Amino acid sequence: MNCRIFRSDRKSEAYLYLVSEMDFEDLPEELRTAFGDPGLVMTLDLTPVSKLARVDVKKVLKCLEEDGFYLQLPPKLPVEAEISKWMA
């Protein structure tokens, strides 16, 4: 499934996956307001075997199919703590 990934200008490490057929303006107003101005990061063709750094690709694909978008929120741990967790 082809999607575009946007970075939030309001929330550090928040990303929005949006199916290519949708525009940012098609999203609920509350989400657009909270997310802020979207900055395009990349375009991906996701499959069930794709690898994503912080989220389960199957969950993303399901949301894209059902809602047309997936909102990835920042991790609960700081990046440094997350990295050290995997290094232990």
GUBASE-28649 format. One record per residue: x, y, z of N, C-alpha, C, O in turn; residue in one letter. Coordinates in steps of 0.1 Angstrom, whole numbers, padded with zeros to 4 digits, always signed. Layout:
BEGIN
XYZXYZXYZXYZA
...
***
This chain:
BEGIN
+0008-0012+0000+0000+0000+0000+0009+0012+0000+0018+0014+0008M
+0007+0021-0009+0015+0033-0011+0010+0044-0001-0002+0047+0000N
+0019+0050+0007+0015+0060+0016+0026+0071+0017+0037+0069+0013C
+0022+0082+0022+0031+0093+0025+0032+0095+0040+0023+0093+0047R
+0044+0098+0044+0047+0100+0059+0050+0115+0061+0059+0120+0054I
+0043+0121+0070+0045+0135+0074+0050+0136+0088+0046+0128+0097F
+0058+0146+0090+0063+0150+0104+0055+0162+0109+0052+0171+0101R
+0052+0161+0122+0044+0172+0128+0054+0184+0131+0065+0181+0136S
+0049+0196+0129+0057+0207+0134+0054+0212+0148+0060+0221+0153D
+0044+0205+0154+0040+0208+0168+0045+0198+0178+0047+0202+0190R
+0046+0186+0174+0049+0175+0184+0061+0168+0179+0061+0161+0168K
+0072+0169+0186+0084+0162+0182+0082+0147+0182+0076+0141+0190S
+0087+0141+0171+0086+0126+0169+0072+0121+0167+0069+0109+0169E
+0063+0130+0162+0049+0125+0158+0049+0125+0143+0053+0134+0136A
+0044+0114+0138+0044+0112+0123+0030+0107+0119+0023+0100+0127Y
+0026+0111+0107+0013+0108+0102+0015+0100+0089+0021+0105+0080L
+0010+0088+0089+0010+0079+0077-0003+0082+0070-0014+0080+0076Y
-0003+0085+0057-0015+0089+0050-0015+0082+0036-0006+0083+0029L
-0026+0075+0033-0027+0068+0020-0026+0078+0009-0030+0089+0011V
-0019+0074-0001-0016+0084-0012-0029+0090-0018-0028+0101-0023S
-0040+0083-0017-0052+0089-0023-0059+0100-0015-0067+0107-0020E
-0054+0101-0002-0060+0111+0007-0051+0124+0007-0039+0123+0005M
-0058+0135+0010-0051+0147+0013-0052+0150+0027-0061+0146+0034D
-0042+0158+0032-0042+0162+0046-0055+0169+0050-0060+0167+0061F
-0061+0176+0041-0074+0184+0043-0085+0174+0045-0096+0178+0050E
-0084+0161+0041-0095+0152+0042-0096+0146+0057-0106+0140+0060D
-0086+0149+0065-0085+0144+0079-0095+0152+0087-0098+0163+0084L
-0099+0146+0099-0107+0154+0108-0100+0167+0112-0088+0167+0115P
-0108+0177+0114-0102+0191+0117-0094+0190+0130-0084+0196+0131E
-0099+0183+0140-0092+0182+0153-0078+0176+0152-0069+0181+0158E
-0077+0166+0143-0064+0160+0141-0055+0169+0134-0043+0171+0137L
-0060+0176+0123-0052+0186+0116-0047+0197+0125-0035+0201+0124R
-0055+0202+0134-0051+0213+0143-0041+0208+0152-0031+0215+0155T
-0043+0196+0158-0033+0191+0168-0020+0188+0162-0009+0190+0168A
-0020+0183+0149-0008+0179+0143+0000+0190+0138+0013+0190+0138F
-0007+0201+0133+0000+0213+0128+0003+0211+0113-0002+0203+0107G
+0013+0219+0109+0016+0219+0094+0024+0206+0092+0035+0204+0098D
+0020+0198+0082+0027+0186+0079+0039+0188+0070+0038+0196+0060P
+0050+0182+0074+0062+0182+0065+0064+0168+0060+0066+0159+0067G
+0064+0167+0046+0066+0154+0040+0080+0149+0043+0090+0156+0041L
+0080+0137+0048+0093+0130+0051+0097+0120+0040+0108+0121+0035V
+0087+0112+0036+0090+0102+0026+0077+0096+0021+0066+0097+0027M
+0078+0089+0010+0067+0081+0004+0072+0066+0005+0083+0063+0001T
+0063+0057+0010+0067+0043+0011+0056+0034+0005+0044+0038+0004L
+0060+0023+0000+0051+0012-0004+0051+0002+0006+0060-0007+0006D
+0042+0002+0016+0042-0007+0027+0035-0021+0023+0025-0021+0016L
+0041-0031+0028+0036-0045+0027+0037-0051+0041+0043-0046+0050T
+0030-0063+0043+0030-0069+0056+0044-0073+0060+0046-0076+0072P
+0054-0074+0051+0067-0078+0055+0077-0066+0056+0089-0068+0059V
+0072-0054+0054+0080-0042+0055+0084-0041+0070+0077-0045+0079S
+0095-0034+0072+0100-0031+0086+0099-0016+0088+0103-0008+0080K
+0093-0013+0100+0093+0001+0105+0100+0001+0118+0099-0008+0126L
+0106+0012+0121+0114+0014+0133+0107+0013+0146+0111+0006+0155A
+0095+0019+0147+0088+0020+0160+0074+0015+0161+0068+0014+0171R
+0069+0011+0150+0055+0006+0150+0054-0007+0142+0062-0010+0133V
+0044-0015+0145+0041-0027+0138+0034-0024+0125+0024-0018+0124D
+0041-0028+0114+0036-0025+0100+0022-0030+0098+0014-0024+0091V
+0018-0042+0104+0005-0047+0102-0006-0038+0109-0017-0036+0103K
-0002-0032+0120-0011-0023+0126-0013-0010+0117-0024-0005+0116K
-0002-0005+0112-0003+0006+0103-0011+0003+0091-0020+0011+0087V
-0009-0008+0084-0016-0012+0073-0031-0013+0076-0039-0009+0067L
-0035-0019+0087-0049-0020+0091-0055-0006+0092-0066-0004+0087K
-0048+0003+0099-0054+0016+0100-0055+0024+0087-0065+0031+0084C
-0045+0022+0078-0045+0028+0065-0057+0023+0057-0064+0030+0050L
-0060+0010+0058-0071+0004+0050-0084+0008+0056-0094+0011+0048E
-0085+0009+0069-0098+0013+0076-0101+0028+0076-0112+0032+0073E
-0091+0035+0079-0092+0050+0082-0086+0059+0071-0089+0071+0070D
-0076+0053+0064-0069+0061+0055-0056+0068+0061-0049+0075+0054G
-0054+0067+0074-0043+0073+0080-0039+0065+0093-0047+0057+0098F
-0027+0067+0097-0022+0062+0110-0013+0073+0117-0005+0078+0110Y
-0016+0076+0129-0009+0086+0137+0001+0079+0146-0003+0071+0155L
+0014+0081+0144+0024+0076+0152+0029+0086+0162+0034+0096+0158Q
+0026+0084+0175+0029+0093+0185+0044+0090+0191+0049+0080+0188L
+0050+0100+0197+0063+0099+0202+0064+0087+0212+0054+0084+0219P
+0075+0081+0213+0077+0070+0223+0076+0075+0237+0079+0087+0240P
+0072+0067+0246+0071+0071+0260+0084+0073+0267+0086+0081+0276K
+0094+0066+0262+0108+0067+0267+0115+0077+0258+0113+0077+0246L
+0125+0084+0264+0134+0092+0255+0142+0083+0246+0144+0071+0249P
+0146+0088+0235+0153+0080+0225+0165+0073+0231+0167+0061+0228V
+0172+0080+0240+0184+0074+0246+0181+0062+0255+0188+0052+0254E
+0170+0063+0262+0165+0052+0271+0161+0041+0262+0163+0029+0266A
+0154+0044+0252+0149+0033+0243+0161+0025+0237+0161+0013+0236E
+0171+0033+0232+0183+0027+0227+0190+0018+0237+0194+0007+0234I
+0192+0023+0249+0199+0016+0259+0192+0003+0263+0198-0007+0267S
+0178+0004+0262+0170-0008+0265+0174-0020+0256+0175-0031+0260K
+0176-0016+0243+0179-0026+0233+0194-0031+0234+0197-0042+0229W
+0202-0023+0239+0217-0026+0240+0220-0035+0252+0230-0041+0252M
+0211-0036+0262+0213-0044+0274+0213-0058+0271+0215-0067+0280A
***
